């Protein structure tokens, strides 16, 4: 596929500097592998030397890099090169693949009591249960299950293997045996949500599990019953969120982090990868650690001390021996 620089500018905006609208672009490439028909981008000034050496036909840059980029060749100047790049990938896919598919694949199973928008797409081997709702512009790619009564908003994308509305993990102990608590709630997902492959979001026990607008969830994430995830929060792969946890808006949860049940996470909080959240967080910030959870600044200080722990132990032992010897000498004098 080939497009012209002028077509990109017309679709996405930006200022073309040092180039011509008729320049053909055949691919989007990283700076180091770009060639004379590639477009690339620079979002971090640390890679300015790579940009200078790049063979790209055009580089997307911020205003601060305008002169340096123009010395190399053609560039598109825009306020946020990374966001421009993201929109460029969407433009590219639409040009290459055409509009999003519509309708229901012949191998999908959609209950007659389900409500599926005419502008949605239900892909191969998907299952949509009775009373479920799938909004306009939403895509269930393949092997996606939306259990009965659950709701998916508009313009959502669910990747292969996603399960929405399986039973939450609820049992009551009766003299050593476990009695199932029927899960009577639903899952409600807002608009513009993306959910990665093989992620599971369980239905609520009584109230609903809620994923608000704009949330982005990676692969292999487990979200338990009655969790509430605030709008525009991002959750990386292998995260586990236990029942009734409440995450605020605009949070970032790093890969393989775990959040215990019934906790509250403040708006704008970031959790580092593999961290274990064992208490509620009421002040936004970056938090890191397994036990105990602490601010990232505290964790870095403690981690630096931990690396020196063995040497500090040896020093303490030497000081103790010296003190013992001194006390012994004083006793003999």
CORKA-V591320 format. One record per pair of residues at least 12 apart in sequence whose C-alpha atoms are under 10 Angstrom apart, sorted by the first residue. I is the first residue (numbers start at 1). J is the second residue. If there is no record, write none. Layout:
{{I,J} {I,J}}
This chain:
{{1,24} {1,25} {1,26} {1,27} {1,92} {1,95} {1,96} {2,23} {2,24} {2,25} {2,26} {2,27} {2,37} {2,92} {2,95} {2,96} {3,22} {3,23} {3,24} {3,25} {3,26} {3,27} {3,37} {3,92} {3,95} {4,20} {4,21} {4,22} {4,23} {4,24} {4,25} {4,26} {5,19} {5,20} {5,21} {5,22} {5,23} {5,24} {5,25} {5,39} {5,57} {5,58} {5,74} {5,76} {6,19} {6,20} {6,21} {6,22} {6,23} {6,24} {7,21} {7,22} {7,23} {7,24} {7,25} {8,21} {8,25} {8,76} {8,88} {8,91} {8,92} {9,21} {9,76} {9,88} {11,87} {11,88} {11,91} {12,78} {12,84} {12,85} {12,87} {12,88} {12,91} {13,76} {13,77} {13,78} {13,84} {14,60} {14,61} {14,62} {14,75} {14,76} {14,77} {14,78} {14,79} {14,80} {14,81} {14,84} {15,60} {15,61} {15,63} {15,75} {15,76} {15,77} {15,78} {16,58} {16,59} {16,60} {16,70} {16,74} {16,75} {16,76} {16,77} {16,78} {17,58} {17,59} {17,66} {17,67} {17,69} {17,70} {17,73} {17,74} {17,75} {17,76} {17,77} {18,58} {18,69} {18,70} {18,71} {18,72} {18,73} {18,74} {18,75} {18,76} {19,57} {19,58} {19,70} {19,73} {19,74} {19,75} {19,76} {20,58} {20,74} {23,36} {23,37} {23,57} {23,58} {23,74} {24,36} {24,37} {24,38} {24,39} {24,57} {25,37} {25,38} {25,39} {25,56} {25,57} {25,58} {26,38} {26,39} {26,57} {26,92} {27,39} {27,40} {27,56} {27,92} {28,40} {28,41} {28,56} {28,58} {28,59} {28,85} {28,88} {28,89} {28,92} {29,41} {29,56} {29,59} {30,42} {30,50} {30,51} {30,54} {30,56} {30,59} {31,47} {31,48} {31,49} {31,50} {31,51} {31,52} {31,53} {31,54} {31,55} {31,56} {31,58} {31,59} {32,50} {32,51} {32,53} {32,54} {32,55} {32,56} {33,54} {33,55} {33,56} {34,54} {34,55} {34,56} {34,57} {34,58} {34,59} {35,54} {35,55} {35,56} {35,57} {35,58} {36,54} {36,55} {36,56} {36,57} {36,58} {37,55} {37,56} {37,57} {37,58} {38,55} {38,56} {38,57} {38,58} {38,59} {39,55} {39,56} {39,57} {39,58} {39,59} {39,60} {39,74} {39,75} {39,76} {39,85} {39,88} {40,54} {40,55} {40,56} {40,57} {40,58} {40,59} {40,60} {40,61} {40,75} {40,76} {40,81} {40,85} {41,56} {41,58} {41,59} {41,60} {41,61} {41,62} {41,75} {41,76} {41,81} {41,82} {41,84} {41,85} {42,59} {42,60} {42,61} {42,62} {42,65} {42,69} {42,80} {42,81} {42,82} {42,85} {43,60} {43,61} {43,62} {43,65} {43,80} {43,81} {43,82} {43,83} {43,84} {43,85} {44,61} {44,62} {44,65} {44,81} {44,82} {45,61} {45,62} {45,64} {45,65} {48,65} {48,68} {48,69} {49,68} {51,68} {51,69} {51,72} {52,68} {52,69} {52,70} {52,71} {52,72} {52,73} {53,72} {54,72} {54,73} {55,72} {55,73} {56,72} {56,73} {56,74} {56,75} {57,72} {57,73} {57,74} {57,75} {58,70} {58,72} {58,73} {58,74} {58,75} {58,76} {59,72} {59,73} {59,74} {59,75} {59,76} {59,77} {59,81} {60,74} {60,75} {60,76} {60,77} {60,78} {60,79} {60,80} {60,81} {60,82} {60,84} {60,85} {61,75} {61,76} {61,77} {61,78} {61,79} {61,80} {61,81} {61,82} {61,84} {61,85} {62,75} {62,76} {62,77} {62,78} {62,79} {62,80} {62,81} {62,82} {63,76} {63,77} {63,78} {63,79} {63,80} {63,81} {64,77} {64,78} {64,79} {65,77} {66,78} {100,119} {100,120} {100,121} {100,137} {100,138} {100,139} {101,119} {101,120} {101,121} {101,122} {101,123} {101,137} {101,138} {101,139} {101,141} {102,117} {102,118} {102,119} {102,120} {102,121} {102,122} {102,123} {102,136} {102,137} {102,138} {102,139} {103,116} {103,117} {103,118} {103,119} {103,120} {103,121} {103,122} {103,123} {103,139} {104,116} {104,118} {104,120} {104,121} {104,122} {104,123} {104,124} {104,126} {104,140} {105,121} {105,122} {105,123} {105,124} {105,125} {105,126} {105,142} {106,122} {106,123} {106,124} {106,125} {106,126} {107,122} {107,123} {107,124} {107,125} {107,126} {107,127} {107,142} {107,143} {108,122} {108,123} {108,124} {108,125} {108,126} {108,127} {108,128} {108,142} {108,143} {108,144} {108,145} {109,122} {109,123} {109,124} {109,125} {109,126} {109,127} {109,128} {109,129} {109,145} {110,122} {110,125} {110,126} {110,127} {110,128} {110,129} {110,130} {110,132} {110,145} {110,146} {111,127} {111,128} {111,129} {111,130} {111,131} {111,132} {111,148} {112,128} {112,129} {112,130} {112,131} {113,128} {113,129} {113,130} {113,131} {113,132} {113,133} {113,148} {113,149} {114,128} {114,129} {114,130} {114,131} {114,132} {114,133} {114,134} {114,146} {114,147} {114,148} {114,149} {114,150} {114,151} {115,128} {115,129} {115,130} {115,131} {115,132} {115,133} {115,134} {115,135} {115,149} {115,151} {116,128} {116,131} {116,132} {116,133} {116,134} {116,135} {116,136} {116,138} {116,152} {117,133} {117,134} {117,135} {117,136} {117,137} {117,138} {117,154} {118,134} {118,135} {118,136} {118,137} {118,138} {119,134} {119,135} {119,136} {119,137} {119,138} {119,139} {119,154} {119,155} {120,134} {120,135} {120,136} {120,137} {120,138} {120,139} {120,140} {120,154} {120,155} {120,156} {121,134} {121,135} {121,136} {121,137} {121,138} {121,139} {121,140} {121,141} {121,142} {121,157} {122,134} {122,138} {122,139} {122,140} {122,141} {122,142} {122,143} {122,144} {122,158} {123,139} {123,140} {123,141} {123,142} {123,143} {123,144} {123,159} {123,160} {124,140} {124,141} {124,142} {124,143} {124,144} {124,160} {125,140} {125,141} {125,142} {125,143} {125,144} {125,145} {125,160} {125,161} {126,140} {126,141} {126,142} {126,143} {126,144} {126,145} {126,146} {126,160} {126,161} {126,162} {126,163} {127,140} {127,142} {127,143} {127,144} {127,145} {127,146} {127,147} {127,148} {127,163} {128,140} {128,144} {128,145} {128,146} {128,147} {128,148} {128,149} {128,150} {128,164} {129,145} {129,146} {129,147} {129,148} {129,149} {129,150} {129,165} {130,146} {130,147} {130,148} {130,149} {130,150} {131,147} {131,148} {131,149} {131,150} {131,151} {132,146} {132,147} {132,148} {132,149} {132,150} {132,151} {132,152} {132,165} {132,186} {132,187} {132,188} {133,146} {133,147} {133,148} {133,149} {133,150} {133,151} {133,152} {133,153} {133,188} {134,146} {134,150} {134,151} {134,152} {134,153} {134,154} {134,155} {134,156} {134,189} {135,151} {135,152} {135,153} {135,154} {135,155} {135,156} {135,189} {135,190} {135,191} {136,152} {136,153} {136,154} {136,155} {136,156} {136,191} {137,153} {137,154} {137,155} {137,156} {137,157} {137,191} {137,192} {138,152} {138,153} {138,154} {138,155} {138,156} {138,157} {138,158} {138,191} {138,192} {138,193} {138,194} {139,152} {139,154} {139,155} {139,156} {139,157} {139,158} {139,159} {139,194} {140,152} {140,156} {140,157} {140,158} {140,159} {140,160} {140,161} {140,162} {140,195} {141,157} {141,158} {141,159} {141,160} {141,161} {141,162} {141,197} {142,158} {142,159} {142,160} {142,161} {142,162} {142,197} {143,158} {143,159} {143,160} {143,161} {143,162} {143,163} {143,197} {143,198} {144,158} {144,159} {144,160} {144,161} {144,162} {144,163} {144,164} {144,197} {144,198} {144,199} {145,158} {145,160} {145,161} {145,162} {145,163} {145,164} {145,165} {145,166} {145,200} {146,162} {146,163} {146,164} {146,165} {146,166} {146,187} {146,201} {147,163} {147,164} {147,165} {147,166} {147,167} {147,186} {147,187} {147,202} {147,203} {148,164} {148,165} {148,166} {148,186} {148,187} {148,203} {149,165} {149,184} {149,185} {149,186} {149,187} {149,188} {149,203} {150,164} {150,165} {150,166} {150,185} {150,186} {150,187} {150,188} {150,189} {150,203} {150,208} {150,209} {151,164} {151,165} {151,186} {151,187} {151,188} {151,189} {151,190} {151,210} {152,164} {152,187} {152,188} {152,189} {152,190} {152,191} {152,192} {152,193} {152,211} {153,188} {153,189} {153,190} {153,191} {153,192} {153,193} {153,211} {153,212} {153,213} {154,189} {154,190} {154,191} {154,192} {154,193} {154,213} {155,190} {155,191} {155,192} {155,193} {155,194} {155,214} {156,189} {156,190} {156,191} {156,192} {156,193} {156,194} {156,195} {156,213} {156,214} {156,215} {156,216} {157,191} {157,192} {157,193} {157,194} {157,195} {157,196} {157,216} {158,193} {158,194} {158,195} {158,196} {158,197} {158,198} {158,199} {158,217} {159,194} {159,195} {159,196} {159,197} {159,198} {159,199} {159,218} {159,219} {160,195} {160,196} {160,197} {160,198} {160,199} {160,219} {161,196} {161,197} {161,198} {161,199} {161,200} {161,219} {161,220} {162,195} {162,196} {162,197} {162,198} {162,199} {162,200} {162,201} {162,219} {162,220} {162,221} {163,195} {163,197} {163,198} {163,199} {163,200} {163,201} {163,202} {163,222} {164,186} {164,187} {164,188} {164,189} {164,195} {164,199} {164,200} {164,201} {164,202} {164,203} {164,223} {165,183} {165,185} {165,186} {165,187} {165,188} {165,200} {165,201} {165,202} {165,203} {165,204} {165,208} {165,209} {165,224} {165,225} {166,183} {166,186} {166,187} {166,200} {166,201} {166,202} {166,203} {166,204} {166,224} {166,225} {167,181} {167,182} {167,183} {167,184} {167,185} {167,186} {167,201} {167,202} {167,203} {167,204} {167,205} {167,224} {167,225} {168,181} {168,182} {168,183} {168,184} {168,185} {168,201} {168,202} {168,203} {168,204} {168,205} {168,209} {168,223} {168,224} {168,225} {168,226} {168,242} {168,243} {169,181} {169,182} {169,183} {169,202} {169,203} {169,204} {169,205} {169,224} {169,225} {169,242} {169,243} {170,182} {170,183} {170,204} {170,205} {170,224} {170,225} {170,243} {181,205} {181,206} {182,204} {182,205} {182,206} {183,202} {183,203} {183,204} {183,205} {183,206} {183,207} {183,208} {183,225} {184,203} {184,204} {184,205} {184,206} {184,207} {184,208} {185,202} {185,203} {185,204} {185,205} {185,206} {185,207} {185,208} {185,209} {185,225} {185,226} {186,202} {186,203} {186,204} {186,205} {186,206} {186,207} {186,208} {186,209} {186,210} {186,225} {186,226} {187,201} {187,202} {187,203} {187,204} {187,207} {187,208} {187,209} {187,210} {187,211} {187,225} {187,226} {187,227} {187,228} {188,201} {188,203} {188,204} {188,208} {188,209} {188,210} {188,211} {188,212} {188,228} {189,201} {189,209} {189,210} {189,211} {189,212} {189,213} {189,214} {189,215} {189,229} {190,210} {190,211} {190,212} {190,213} {190,214} {190,215} {190,231} {191,211} {191,212} {191,213} {191,214} {191,215} {191,231} {192,212} {192,213} {192,214} {192,215} {192,216} {192,231} {192,232} {193,211} {193,212} {193,213} {193,214} {193,215} {193,216} {193,217} {193,231} {193,232} {193,233} {193,234} {194,213} {194,214} {194,215} {194,216} {194,217} {194,218} {194,234} {195,215} {195,216} {195,217} {195,218} {195,219} {195,220} {195,221} {195,235} {196,216} {196,217} {196,218} {196,219} {196,220} {196,221} {196,235} {196,236} {196,237} {197,217} {197,218} {197,219} {197,220} {197,221} {197,237} {198,218} {198,219} {198,220} {198,221} {198,222} {199,217} {199,218} {199,219} {199,220} {199,221} {199,222} {199,223} {199,237} {199,238} {199,239} {200,219} {200,220} {200,221} {200,222} {200,223} {200,224} {200,240} {201,221} {201,222} {201,223} {201,224} {201,225} {201,226} {201,227} {201,241} {202,222} {202,223} {202,224} {202,225} {202,226} {202,227} {202,243} {203,223} {203,224} {203,225} {203,226} {203,227} {204,224} {204,225} {204,226} {204,227} {204,243} {204,244} {205,224} {205,225} {205,226} {205,243} {205,244} {206,225} {206,226} {207,225} {207,226} {207,227} {207,244} {208,225} {208,226} {208,227} {208,228} {208,244} {209,223} {209,224} {209,225} {209,226} {209,227} {209,228} {209,229} {209,243} {209,244} {210,225} {210,226} {210,227} {210,228} {210,229} {210,230} {210,246} {211,223} {211,227} {211,228} {211,229} {211,230} {211,231} {211,232} {211,233} {211,247} {212,228} {212,229} {212,230} {212,231} {212,232} {212,233} {212,248} {212,249} {213,229} {213,230} {213,231} {213,232} {213,233} {213,249} {214,230} {214,231} {214,232} {214,233} {214,234} {214,249} {214,250} {215,229} {215,230} {215,231} {215,232} {215,233} {215,234} {215,235} {215,249} {215,250} {215,251} {216,231} {216,232} {216,233} {216,234} {216,235} {216,236} {216,252} {217,233} {217,234} {217,235} {217,236} {217,237} {217,238} {217,239} {217,253} {218,234} {218,235} {218,236} {218,237} {218,238} {218,239} {218,255} {219,235} {219,236} {219,237} {219,238} {219,239} {219,255} {220,236} {220,237} {220,238} {220,239} {220,240} {220,256} {221,235} {221,236} {221,237} {221,238} {221,239} {221,240} {221,241} {221,255} {221,256} {221,257} {222,237} {222,238} {222,239} {222,240} {222,241} {222,242} {222,258} {223,239} {223,240} {223,241} {223,242} {223,243} {223,244} {223,245} {223,259} {224,240} {224,241} {224,242} {224,243} {224,244} {224,245} {224,261} {225,241} {225,242} {225,243} {225,244} {225,245} {225,261} {226,242} {226,243} {226,244} {226,245} {226,246} {226,261} {226,262} {227,241} {227,242} {227,243} {227,244} {227,245} {227,246} {227,247} {227,261} {227,262} {227,263} {228,241} {228,243} {228,244} {228,245} {228,246} {228,247} {228,248} {228,264} {229,241} {229,245} {229,246} {229,247} {229,248} {229,249} {229,250} {229,251} {229,265} {230,246} {230,247} {230,248} {230,249} {230,250} {230,251} {230,265} {230,266} {230,267} {230,268} {231,247} {231,248} {231,249} {231,250} {231,251} {231,267} {232,248} {232,249} {232,250} {232,251} {232,252} {232,268} {233,247} {233,248} {233,249} {233,250} {233,251} {233,252} {233,253} {233,267} {233,268} {233,269} {233,270} {234,249} {234,250} {234,251} {234,252} {234,253} {234,254} {234,270} {235,251} {235,252} {235,253} {235,254} {235,255} {235,256} {235,257} {235,271} {236,252} {236,253} {236,254} {236,255} {236,256} {236,257} {236,273} {237,253} {237,254} {237,255} {237,256} {237,257} {237,273} {238,254} {238,255} {238,256} {238,257} {238,258} {238,273} {238,274} {239,253} {239,254} {239,255} {239,256} {239,257} {239,258} {239,259} {239,273} {239,274} {239,275} {240,253} {240,255} {240,256} {240,257} {240,258} {240,259} {240,260} {240,276} {241,257} {241,258} {241,259} {241,260} {241,261} {241,262} {241,263} {241,277} {242,258} {242,259} {242,260} {242,261} {242,262} {242,263} {243,259} {243,260} {243,261} {243,262} {243,263} {244,260} {244,261} {244,262} {244,263} {244,264} {245,259} {245,260} {245,261} {245,262} {245,263} {245,264} {245,265} {245,280} {246,259} {246,261} {246,262} {246,263} {246,264} {246,265} {246,266} {246,280} {247,259} {247,263} {247,264} {247,265} {247,266} {247,267} {247,268} {247,269} {247,280} {247,281} {248,264} {248,265} {248,266} {248,267} {248,268} {248,269} {248,282} {248,284} {249,265} {249,266} {249,267} {249,268} {249,269} {250,266} {250,267} {250,268} {250,269} {250,270} {251,265} {251,266} {251,267} {251,268} {251,269} {251,270} {251,271} {251,284} {251,285} {251,286} {252,267} {252,268} {252,269} {252,270} {252,271} {252,272} {252,273} {252,286} {253,269} {253,270} {253,271} {253,272} {253,273} {253,274} {253,275} {253,286} {253,287} {254,270} {254,271} {254,272} {254,273} {254,274} {254,275} {254,288} {255,271} {255,272} {255,273} {255,274} {255,275} {256,272} {256,273} {256,274} {256,275} {256,276} {257,271} {257,272} {257,273} {257,274} {257,275} {257,276} {257,277} {257,288} {257,289} {257,290} {258,271} {258,273} {258,274} {258,275} {258,276} {258,277} {258,278} {258,290} {259,271} {259,275} {259,276} {259,277} {259,278} {259,279} {259,280} {260,276} {260,277} {260,278} {260,279} {260,280} {261,277} {261,278} {261,279} {261,280} {262,278} {262,279} {262,280} {263,277} {263,278} {263,279} {263,280} {263,281} {264,279} {264,280} {264,281} {264,282} {265,277} {265,279} {265,280} {265,281} {265,282} {265,283} {265,284} {266,280} {266,281} {266,282} {266,283} {266,284} {266,285} {267,281} {267,282} {267,283} {267,284} {267,285} {268,283} {268,284} {268,285} {268,286} {269,281} {269,282} {269,283} {269,284} {269,285} {269,286} {269,287} {270,284} {270,285} {270,286} {270,287} {270,288} {270,296} {271,285} {271,286} {271,287} {271,288} {271,289} {271,293} {271,295} {271,296} {272,286} {272,287} {272,288} {272,289} {272,290} {272,296} {273,287} {273,288} {273,289} {273,290} {274,288} {274,289} {274,290} {275,287} {275,288} {275,289} {275,290} {275,291} {275,292} {275,293} {275,294} {276,288} {276,289} {276,290} {276,291} {276,292} {276,293} {277,289} {277,290} {277,291} {277,292} {277,293} {277,294} {278,290} {278,291} {278,292} {278,293} {279,292} {279,293} {279,294} {281,293} {281,294} {283,295} {287,299} {288,300} {289,303}}
